[in-house]
Amino acid sequence: MTASTSIHAVDAGLLLLRGVAGLTMAAHGYQKFFSGGRLAGTARWFDSMGMRPGRLHALAAATTEVVAGVLLALGLFTSLAGAAFVALMLVAGWTVHRANGFFSVKSGWEYNLILATTGATLGITGARGWSLDAALDLDSVFSGTTGLAIVGGGLLAGIAQLVVFFRPPAEAP
């Protein structure tokens, strides 16, 4: 295998990972807007779990999921999209899935960990060759140490959102 073939294989792998994770996240946000109870139902659910005001958090979560998902899939502003994945999945994992243990089969936080790790990894490494970041010569801006700092900012943003807004309902005696 030549160095050029190896580079193309890495680019193809990153494109596949970005595409699957990004479109999955975008679809998740889309369903908050347009499926089931729509945004109003999502807002009521957010209120019920202690993320108040529910409408604000439902709108922010749905919008961020769609935008970050599309950006990650395209490989555009990849570190920012990766940071959003980290923040979103930290909040979701803590508020919804934490009490259910690790495994997703019991609605645990396993899936949140995978998406957060995928976002963090791509945010740090950058989108590389087959991406809009590379085409626009932004890959060096949105990777490496800068990417690590941006992804760290996503972690801090998720923690801040939990500290400021999360007020779980009192347990029934």
Residue pairs with C-beta under 8 A, 6 or more apart in sequence:
1 9
7 129
8 129
10 128
10 129
11 128
11 129
11 130
12 130
14 75
14 122
14 125
14 127
14 128
14 129
14 130
14 131
15 75
15 130
15 131
17 118
17 122
18 72
18 73
18 74
18 75
18 78
18 122
18 127
18 131
19 73
21 69
21 72
21 73
21 85
21 115
21 118
21 119
21 122
22 68
22 69
22 70
22 71
22 72
22 73
22 74
22 81
23 69
23 73
24 69
24 115
25 65
25 66
25 68
25 69
25 72
25 85
25 88
25 115
26 65
26 66
26 68
26 69
26 70
26 73
27 69
28 65
28 69
29 61
29 62
29 63
29 64
29 65
29 66
29 67
29 69
30 62
30 65
30 66
32 38
32 39
32 42
32 58
32 61
32 62
32 65
33 39
33 62
33 66
37 44
37 45
39 55
39 58
39 59
39 62
40 55
42 54
42 58
42 61
42 62
43 54
43 55
43 57
43 58
43 59
44 54
45 54
45 58
46 52
46 54
46 55
46 57
46 58
46 61
47 53
47 54
48 54
48 169
49 95
49 96
49 168
49 169
50 95
50 166
50 167
50 168
50 169
51 57
51 91
51 95
51 165
51 166
52 165
52 167
57 165
61 88
61 91
64 84
64 87
64 88
65 88
67 84
68 80
68 81
68 84
68 85
68 88
68 119
69 81
71 77
71 78
71 80
71 81
72 78
72 81
72 82
72 85
72 119
72 122
74 131
74 132
75 127
75 128
75 130
75 131
75 132
75 133
75 134
76 127
76 131
76 132
76 133
76 136
76 138
77 133
77 138
77 142
78 122
78 123
78 126
78 127
78 131
78 133
78 139
78 142
78 143
78 147
79 123
79 124
79 126
79 142
79 143
79 146
79 147
79 150
79 151
80 123
80 142
80 150
81 119
81 122
81 123
82 119
82 120
82 121
82 122
82 123
82 124
82 147
82 150
82 151
82 154
83 119
83 123
83 150
83 151
83 153
83 154
83 155
83 157
84 119
84 154
85 115
85 116
85 118
85 119
85 120
85 123
85 154
86 116
86 119
86 120
86 123
86 151
86 154
86 155
86 158
87 154
87 155
87 157
87 158
87 161
88 115
88 116
88 158
89 112
89 113
89 115
89 116
89 119
89 158
90 112
90 116
90 155
90 158
90 159
90 162
91 158
91 161
91 162
91 166
92 112
93 109
93 112
93 113
93 116
94 162
94 166
95 162
95 166
95 168
96 107
97 107
97 108
97 109
97 111
97 112
98 109
100 106
100 107
100 108
100 109
101 108
101 109
102 108
102 109
102 110
103 110
104 110
104 111
119 151
119 154
120 151
120 154
123 142
123 147
123 148
123 150
123 151
123 154
124 143
124 144
124 147
124 148
124 151
125 143
125 147
126 133
126 139
126 140
126 142
126 143
126 144
126 147
127 133
127 134
127 139
127 142
127 143
128 134
128 139
131 139
132 138
133 139
133 141
133 142
133 143
142 150
